[in-house]
Amino acid sequence: MTTFSHVAALVAVLATGVVYGTDVFCALVQRPALARVDDAALTAVMGNLHRVADRRMVVPGVLGVIAAAAASVPAAVAGRTVEAATAGAAFLLLVVWVLLYLRVSAPINRRLTAAADAGDTPADARALQAAWDRVIVPRAVLQGLAVLALGASLLS
């Protein structure tokens, strides 16, 4: 692996680790905790949480995807097939995560944020959260596999 590939893979591990840790926290802690609050509290908490997270988590999310791609290309050019394949696999896992986020999570985030901003509680607040919860474990798994693949690229 080239020095650039190593640095890119390390950056990707750190950036992806931020998102991975957040998704794992949501799956293990946030999801069961929110099951114990009423719909108004759920809307207020999640709407405000998504307002902040959807702005701040973009940086590590995008950085992880770009760095994973940047780790795979020089390794491929250098003929380091294992390193290129594992970093490339991480990139693909992260792309799938982004698609899942954009298609399922982001629209729910926007609805809950708008409701919190308006001081409203949507009639379907619990259903919205349930739909969000259904993808948080797959999101965490995708991020975790990407971190593992990036680690494997550094070990090869």
N, C-alpha and C positions, 0 to 999 in steps of 0.2 A: 504494500500500500504506500502511496506517496505521502510525503509530509502534509501536503494540502488535503489529501483524503482523510488523514488522521485528524487534522484540526477540524475539518468539516464534520466528521463523524462525532467528534467530542462535542462540538457545538450542537449538533442534532440531538445527541443524548441529553444534554442539559436542557435544551428548549423543549424537547418532547417530554422529558421527565416532569417538567412543570405542568404540562397539560395532563399527562398520565396521572400524576398525583392528585390533581384537582378532580379528574373523573372518578378515580378510585374513592376519594373522600365523598363525593356525591353519591356513589353507589352504596358505600358502606355506612355512612353517617347521615347525610342529608336526607336521603330517601326515607329511611325509617323514622327519622325525627319529624319530617313534614307530615307523615301519616297521622301524627298525634295532635295536629293543630287544626283550627277551623279554616274554612275556605277564605275568609277575609285575611287572616294572618298569612296563609299560604300565598295568596296573591300579593300582598304587600311585601313579604320577605323575598319571594322569588322574582317579582317584578323589579325590585330594587337591586337584587343580586345580579340579575341578568343585565341590567343597565350598566353596571360597573364591569362585570366580567366580559361582556361582549365587546367592550372597548379595549380593555387591558389585555385580555388573553389572546388577542389577535397577534401581538408581537411574538410571543413564544411559539404560537401555533404556526404562523407563516415561516418563522425562522427555522423551525424544526423540519418543515417540508423542504424548504430550499436547501438547507444544509444536508439533508439526507440525499437529495439529488446531486448536490455538489460533491458528496463523498463517493458516490457510485461512478460518476463519469471518469475522473482521473484514474480510478482503479481499473476500470474497463480498458481505458486507453493504454495503461501500463501492462495489460494482459493478466491482471490479478483477478481471475474469474470468481473465486470464492468471495473475495472482498466486494467486488462489484455486484455480485448477485445478492449478497446479504444486505448491502446498503440499498440496492435497488428494490429489494423486497420491502425494506423499511419505508422507502419512498411510496411504494404502491399501497401499503397498509395505511399510511398517513393520508394519501389521496382518498381512499375509501372512507376514512374517518371524516375528512372534510365534507365529502358528499353526504354522509349520514347527518352530520351537523347542519349543513345548509338545507337539506330537504326536510328534516324532522325537527331538530332542536331549535334552530334559529327562528322559524315562524312562531313556535310556541313562546320562545323568549320575547319576541316582539309583542305578542298579544298580552302576555302577563305584565310586561313593562308598561304598555299603554294603559292597561287597567289600573296598575299601581299609580301611575301618573295622574289618572283621572279620579282616583280614590274610589274606584268601582271594584266590585267582586263579580266576575263573570259567572253566569249560571253553570257553565261547564268548567270551572276552575279545577275541580278535582279530576275531571277527564283529561284536561290539558296536561296536568302534572303527571297523570298516569301514562299518557303517551310519551312524555319526556322521559319518565322513569324507565319505560320499556327499552329505550336505546342507550341508557347510560352504561349498563354492563357491557354490551357490545362495543361501545365507544372505548371503555377502559381496556377491554381485551385487545382491541386494535392498537391502542397506544402502547400497551405493555409488550405486545409482540414486536412492535416497531423498535422499542428500546432494546429488547433482546436481540433483534436482528442487527441493530447498530453496534451493540456490544460484540456480537459475533464477527462483525466486519473488522473490528479493532483487534480481535484475537487471532484472526486468520493470517 
